[in-house]
Amino acid sequence: MPKRRRSHRKRKTKRIHEVGNAGEGTACSDRISNLPLEIIHVILVKIPTRDMAKTSVLSQRWRRVWASRPTIYLDELVFGANYFSYTERDIQKRDAFLTYLKKSLEIRKEYENNSAVDILFLQMTVENSSAASLVQKWIYFVLENKAKALCLHLKTTYGLPFNLLDIAFFADTLLWLVIHDCEITNCSFMLPNLEVLFLSDVCIENDDLVDLIAGCPQIEYLSIDIYPDLERLSIVVSNPNLKFFTVHRPGFDSKIQIQSTNLKSLEFSSTCMDMCEIEITSTTTVRDLTLRNVYYDLERTSMHFINKFPLLEKLVIDGYSNICEVEITSMPTVRNLTLYNVYDQDTPWMHFIDKFPLLEKLVIDGCCNLQTLYVSHQHVTSFVAKVYDAVEEIRIDAPKLKSFEFTGGLTSFTGIKASRELKFVKLYLKPHKLDARWYTWLRDLLNSFAHFKHLSLICQNEQVINPFFPPFSGCKIHHML
């Protein structure tokens, strides 16, 4: 008789039983239960938020470890609710999200390592008092457990801001505080080590804003975006460590006082800058200045404001019309100039650019009503042109130019071959129609750039890759689709 095969069923059953009880203190533990907590957190970061709870079936140890991840990302968008456009059809999805919020908080409070909280990102629509109470509990929980960053995006129904009422923001470890879409009323702030404060679409009264800024003595970056254009807002900043300050949409008759002596960067975005009173104690420390959406009284207010900073190195101008007619004193320290959304009528740009004799990098992003863009400068080494309107010709007279970047189409380039030091050329092409005229333009363009060392062609349309391209000796072409 042939020998019977030895059965392994019993041994396999025993192994399965051992693995199933690995997290319950058995002698033979499985590897997933013995992973260090740091490795488990790395794994959980890769798992979608709504699926993390499913890892509880892996072993006894994993039943609650999913709730101990130090980075807490809570977003109703993950559950299918549209935070940006409220609709009653999302009620069930928001209910599921609230259930998840409540369960996660309960497990974290029970978990022995619940103090390991680094970041809380919370984005949700607060529909009732129960949800508001839950938001408050989460805020207090992460602050008490030494969170380093707190980011809140909170609205009520139909896009109205959620009122952060009577909440005490007390924490020694908090370094970042970001608040979006909220109203801040009677809150207390004691954040002695906070470095970054970002307020976006926030409703806040003067007294509350004063208390907020005063409660963050070590702040280095402050961004204030007031909504909806509150009038007579008074912003007084005297924090000694402040280096970066940004203010968007200050209302009429607003007053801004910056008394910080280490200020390096300023950004203002306002269509009524001439209606605001701006006082800056230390103007010689400012190196970067950005002005956005300042369309009116350009010569009387904005350019006079620019001239206050004698040691500027970087200047960004957004939204000016007739920029070439503006009177501005010479600024020999500026080496980086960016012009956004400039509207003009074929006037020479040289008269404006000549005000910056040591200019090294020039960025022109968005120009309208221009047929010819003429750039002439003896020291510019980097030129970026992003043209979204019809510009027939770009004439370049820059003998020291080393890097050129262009976004647009059907534009001719004159004088660029004379830039002997030019090595890096990058072209972003978004053709609306791939016809014979476009291909002829592209062929001529590549031929004119063929002698440069590095040439990158970036286009999202795969039909651009065409065998008619000639070989370019000494030139590298990268097609990024």
ABEGO torsion letter per residue (X at the ends): XBBBBBBAAAAAAAAAAAAAAAAAGBABBBAAAABBAAAAAAAAAABBAAAAAAAAAABAAAAAAAAABABBBBBAAAAGBBAABBBAAAAAAAAAAAAAAAAAAAAAAABAAAABBABBBBBBBBABAAAAAAAAAAAAAAAAAGBABBBBBBBBBGGBBBBBBGBBBBBAABABBBBBGBBBBGBBBBBAABABBBBBGBBBBAAAAAAAAAABAABABBBBBBOBGBBGBBBBBABAABABBBBBGBBBGBBBBBABAABABBBBBBAAAAABBBBBABAAABABBBBBGBABGAAAAAAAAAAABAABABBBBBGBBGAAABBBBBBAABABBBBBGBBBBGBBAAAAAAABAABABBBBBEBBGBABBBBBBAABABBBBBBABBBABBBBBBAABABBBBBEBGBBBBGAAABAABABBBBBBBBABBBAAAAAAAAAAAAAAAABABBBBBBABAAABBAABBBBBGBBBBBBX
